[in-house]
């Protein structure tokens, strides 16, 4: 029995280096990651750290700066090192609205 697709927006494969900042009460932790896919409502990336669902994050790449919330995070299967696949729901585009629109338009 197959699973039913529950996404609101279609996904587009991506391969972009990003900077991820987990926004915590008194500090922000930064790391690099690689975006795997993108849609109008969110994105998925691979990074070195586990980010609990509900964590607020800032994601930066090219001229874009996005704020969102971690929806899921799991260890990546079949990787030669420990990596986590993280899905983020985008709440706000702080900068680079046109670049974000161009990136996600191909997914619509």
Secondary structure by P-SEA (a helix, b strand, c coil): ccccccccbbbbbbbbbbbbbbccccbbbbbbbbbcccccccccccccccccccccbbbbcccbbbbbbbcccccccccccbbbbbbbbbcccccaaaaaaaaacccc
